[in-house]
Each structure stands twice: as C-alpha cells, then as structure tokens.
Amino acid sequence: MKQTLSASARAVLGTGATALFLSMVLAVPNAYPEAYIGAQIGSTIGGNSLKSIELTDFSPPGSMSERSLSRSLLGGFKLGYYFPRARWFGIETEAFYTTPHIKQQSTTISIQPGAILNGFGPVTGGQTTGPLTGDHFQVLTWAPVNFMFRYYKTRLQPYAGIGPGIFFGKVTTIVPQFAGSQSSTALGLNAKAGLEYFFTRHVTAFAEVKYNYARFNFPANDNGGFGFKATYSPLTLAVGVSYHF
C-alpha cells in the first residue's frame, strides 16, 4: 500500500532543502583568496553592428548606413587581485579576441555633392542604396586595468568592473579588385557586471555581461578600399572558471 507524507513532513523536508541550498550559496568561504587567474568564452548578445560610419576619404566626409556584424565566439583570459584591507575592491587586466565579420547586406552610401575625394578631386555626390559584400573583421581587446568592486561575504559574489580598453581592429576586404586589409587601434571603454560562485576556496565559476565602446578609424587600403570611421559597441555574455591563490 502506498504511503504518503503528511503535510507537516513535507514542510519539514522543504524547509531542510531550502536551508541546504541557502547554506551552499550564501555560506562564507573558509578564506577569501586575493589573486586569481581565469579563462572565459562568450558571444555577443546585442549591439552587433558598426554604427555612425563616416567615409573619411571625402571632404566633407561621406556616410554609410549601419552595417550588421555576424555573431562570433569570444575567447580570452583575465588576471586580478583583490586587496586584503579592502576585500570589496580590486584591479584586473583581461584580454579577449573575437571575429564579428561584417555581413553582406543592403547598404546606403551618401556623399555630399561637390565633395572632394582624396587624390582624385570633386565628385558628383548623391545617395545610393544597394547590396554590399561582407568583409572579414577581427577585434582584439585588452583592458589593461579594470577597477573591480564585489560583495565578498558570501560564496555567490556579485561584482562589477570598469576601465579603459585598447581595441585592435582589422578589416580585410574580400572583393578581389579591392582586396587588402585596414587596421586601427582605438582607446575606448570596457565595463562589466557579473556573478562569481566559490565552489572551493580556490575554484570558482563566473558569468558576466560586458559592454565595450570604441571608435575605430580605418585608413584606406592600397587597392582602393575607402578609409572610414565607425563605432563598435557590442554587448557580450561571457562565462568561465577561475583559480584563486
């Protein structure tokens, strides 16, 4: 004959399970490690396009409509240190690489009538819309110093960080008659917020959302590819593991 638990027994079991879960998540680790090293992987979840594009070979500059980017895996590492006398504050350096290639898409190009094209002279100008082939796009980001803030009194620790980012961008044109590459290094912003869980005093897992901002300035390539400025501002979700010393 089937036996069922009484309401009071179920309540006791439920309370016990809840208490066990809270003890695992909220219990204070035996020690608060200070230095750490971590590996991370992720992908963009928003802002996946080049915006506010200026064609810099024209005077005054021309413009190009927003260009969508492909989703790409992100991979990287980070090194950090929290100060023993202010456990809520630390510094971190991180680097990560991604290849959000520019998609083939319908694009609008606008040139002011009478604008001067470098090395050529005045042009008729106007606006045209049509398909534009995609290009390969690579970005290496190095954040030399993130200023990190965390709540350190539980195993599950929310944190946030902000600091300058140095962005190394490279666009490679795949159209044969304009084939070539254009590189730009830009100083921008690296900001993030996340959660980190201490499985042990040394091993943790984390998940974080990053926001990056940079204004690239790509020069013209040797085969006729136009120089341009563009805003790069992706929102990325990254997960990873860290080892704390």
N, C-alpha and C positions, 0 to 999 in steps of 0.2 A: 504494500500500500504506500502511495506517495506521501511523503511528509513535506509540509510547507513551513517556512519560517514564519514566526509570528511578526507582527508589525514592530514590536519592540526590538526583536533580534535583528531585523533588517535595518532598523535605525542605528543600532549599535555598530553593525558591520559597516554601514555607510559612513558613520562618523569616524570609525577607525581608518577606513580607506582615505577619507579626506585628510585626516591628520597625518597619515603616512605620506601622502602626496605633498602636503604643505611642508612637512619636515624635510623632504628631499629637495624641494625647490627653494625654500626660504632659510634652511639651516645655514648657519655661518660656517664657512670652510675652516679647517684647522689652522690655516695660515693664509696670509694674503701675499702671494708672490708679487714681485715688483717688475722684473724684466721678463719680456716674453718675445717669442717669435711665432709667426703664423703664416699659413698658406690659405689662399682664397680663390674661389671660382664664382663666376656670376654671369649675368646677362642684363641688357638694357630692358627697362620696363616703361620708359617714357622719354620724351624729348629727343626721339631718334631721327634727327634731321639737321641739316645745315641751314641756318637762318640768316636773315639780313645780309644777303650776299651782294657785295659790290665788285664790279669789274674794274680793276684798278689800272688797266692799260688805256683807259679812256679818260679824258679831261673835258668836262667833269665826269666822274665815274658813272659807268652804267650800272644796271641792277639785274638780278636774276631771281626768279621765284624760289621759294624754299625747296630744297632737294632732300628727299627721303633717303634714309640710310637703312641698310639691312641689319637685322639682329645678329649679334655676334657674341660668342663666348668671351668672357674676361678672365684672365688668369694673372695671379700676382702673389706678392708676399708682403709682410709687414713686420717691423721691429719696434718694440716700445718699452717704456719704463714708467712706472708709477712711483711717486716719491713717498718714502716711508713716513715722513712727517705731515704729509697731506695726501692720504691714500686716495682721495677723490680726484686728484689731478695728476696728469702725466703728459709725456710727449711721445710722439710716434713718427716714424718715417715709413712710407709704403710706396710700392711701385706696382703698376699693373698694365697689361697690354691687351689691346682689342683690335679687331679688323672690321669695323662697321662700313662695308663697301657701299659706295653711292649707287643707288638703283637706276636702271634705265627708266625714264619717266617723261611725261609731258612737262615741258619747262617753258616759262615765259622770259624772254630777254628784252630789256628796254634800254635803248641808247638815245640820249638827247640829240636832236637834230643839230648838226654842226659840231658835234663833239670831236675832239682831236684824239686820234688813235696814235699811240706812241710809235715812232718810226715809220708812220705812214702819212698822217695829215688828217684833215677834216673828213668826216664821213656823213652820209645822208641821215643816219639815225632812224629812229622809229621803234616799233614794238613788234615782236614776232613770237608765236607760240607753236611748239611742235615737239616731237619726240627727241630726246637727247640720250645718247648712250651712257651707260654707267661707267664708273671708274673705280679702281681699287683704292681703298682708304685704310690707313693704319694709324693708330694712335698709341703712343707710349706715354703714360702719365707717371710722373714722380712727384710725390708730395714730400718735400724734404723735412718739414716739421708740421705735424698735426698737434694742436693743443687739445688734449683729451680730458673729458670730465665723465665721471662714473659715480653710481651709487654702489658702494663696495661692501655693504654689511650683510648681504645675502649671497647664496650661490648663484641665483639668477640676477645678473647685474645689467641694468640699462646703462647705456653710455652714449656720448655724442662727441664729435670732434670737428675741428675746423682749422684750416691753414691754407697757405699758398700752394698752388700746384704748378709744375712746369710740364707743359704738354708738347710732345714732339710728334707732329703730324706729317704724313706723307701721302700725297695723291699721285697715283700712277695712271696715266691715260692709256686706254687700251685700243683706241681708234688708231689704225696704222699711220695715217698721214699726220697725226698729232702726237704720236707715241712719245712718251717721256715722263719724267717724274718732277714733282714740285714739293718742296719741303718747307716747313715753317715750325718755329719754336715760339711758344706763347706762354706768358705768365698769366695764371688765372686762379680760380678758386677750387678748393677741394673741401667738401663738407659731408658729414655722415652722421647717422644715428642708428643704434642697433641694440641687440641683447646678447649677452655672453653668459653661458652656463658652465659652472665649475663641476665637472664630473669627479675630479680629484683635486688635490692641492696643486697639481701640475698641468693637468689636461683639461682643456675647455673646448667648447664649440660655440660658434657665433654666427649671427645673421645680421646684416646691416644694409641700409639703403644709402647709396652715395649720390651726391649731386655735384657735378663738375661744370665749370664755366670757363671758356677760353675763347679768345678772338684771334683766329688764325689769319695770317697774311701770306698767301702763297704767291711767289713770283711767277712770271710767265716761264714756260719751258722753252727749250731751244727749237722746238718744232712747231711753234705757233699756238700752243695752248695758252689761253689768256690767264693773266695774273688775277687773283681775286682774294677778297677778304670774306670771312664767314664766321658766324657764331656757332660754337659747338657747346651744347649744354645738355648732356644726357643724364637721365635718372637711372641708376643701376642697382639691382639687388644682388648682393654677394653673400656667400656662405663659406665657412671654413673652420679650421681647427687651429688651436694654438697650444704651444708648450710654454709654461711659466716656470721661471727659475727661482 
